[in-house]
Amino acid sequence: MNEEENTTPEFNIKETSRNGLVGLANLGNTCYMNAALQCMLHTRDLTHYFRQLKYIDEINENNPIGSKGKLVKSYAKFI
């Protein structure tokens, strides 16, 4: 099997990669946040949505009780 056949085409993740199994550094009180982020990252459709930059047109920076798009932009940068 060559290198191209050994990858997931949608995300180009090698089958031999750890696929997120290394986790995130825990700062002592962030374990629940880390668990939530890991779940979100492994939700294929959501990750695809962000990696394809489809979220950009849907950011609502004018919502007076929102984060002005900072949260969604940070998550996209994280991915």
C-alpha positions as CSV (number, residue, x, y, z in Angstrom):
1,M,0.0,0.0,0.0
2,N,1.5,3.4,-0.9
3,E,1.4,6.6,1.1
4,E,-1.6,8.0,-0.8
5,E,-3.7,4.9,-0.2
6,N,-2.9,4.9,3.5
7,T,-4.6,8.2,4.2
8,T,-8.1,9.4,4.9
9,P,-8.8,11.5,1.8
10,E,-11.1,14.0,3.5
11,F,-8.6,15.1,6.1
12,N,-5.4,13.6,4.8
13,I,-4.7,11.9,8.2
14,K,-2.3,9.0,8.0
15,E,-3.9,5.8,9.3
16,T,-0.7,5.3,11.4
17,S,-1.2,8.7,13.1
18,R,-2.3,8.8,16.7
19,N,-5.7,10.3,15.6
20,G,-5.9,12.7,18.6
21,L,-5.0,10.1,21.2
22,V,-2.3,12.3,22.7
23,G,-4.9,14.7,24.2
24,L,-4.4,18.3,25.4
25,A,-2.3,19.6,28.3
26,N,-4.4,19.8,31.4
27,L,-3.9,23.0,33.5
28,G,-5.6,21.5,36.5
29,N,-9.1,22.8,36.0
30,T,-9.4,22.3,32.2
31,C,-10.1,18.6,31.9
32,Y,-13.8,19.1,31.1
33,M,-13.0,21.7,28.5
34,N,-10.3,19.4,27.0
35,A,-12.8,16.5,26.8
36,A,-15.3,18.7,25.1
37,L,-12.7,20.0,22.6
38,Q,-11.6,16.4,21.8
39,C,-15.3,15.4,21.2
40,M,-15.7,18.4,18.9
41,L,-12.5,17.7,17.0
42,H,-13.5,14.1,16.4
43,T,-16.9,15.1,15.0
44,R,-16.0,14.7,11.4
45,D,-18.7,16.9,9.9
46,L,-18.0,19.8,12.2
47,T,-14.3,19.6,11.6
48,H,-14.9,19.4,7.9
49,Y,-17.1,22.5,8.1
50,F,-14.4,24.5,9.8
51,R,-11.5,23.2,7.6
52,Q,-13.4,24.1,4.5
53,L,-13.9,27.7,5.9
54,K,-17.7,27.4,5.6
55,Y,-18.2,29.0,9.0
56,I,-16.8,32.4,7.9
57,D,-20.1,33.6,6.2
58,E,-22.1,32.6,9.3
59,I,-20.2,34.6,12.0
60,N,-22.5,37.0,13.7
61,E,-20.2,39.8,15.0
62,N,-23.2,42.1,15.7
63,N,-24.9,40.0,18.4
64,P,-24.9,42.3,21.5
65,I,-24.7,39.2,23.9
66,G,-22.3,37.2,21.7
67,S,-18.5,37.1,21.6
68,K,-18.3,39.2,18.4
69,G,-17.1,36.1,16.6
70,K,-14.0,35.7,18.8
71,L,-15.0,32.2,20.1
72,V,-15.7,30.7,16.6
73,K,-12.5,32.3,15.2
74,S,-10.4,30.9,18.1
75,Y,-11.9,27.4,17.6
76,A,-11.1,27.6,13.8
77,K,-7.6,28.7,14.6
78,F,-7.3,25.8,17.1
79,I,-8.3,23.3,14.4
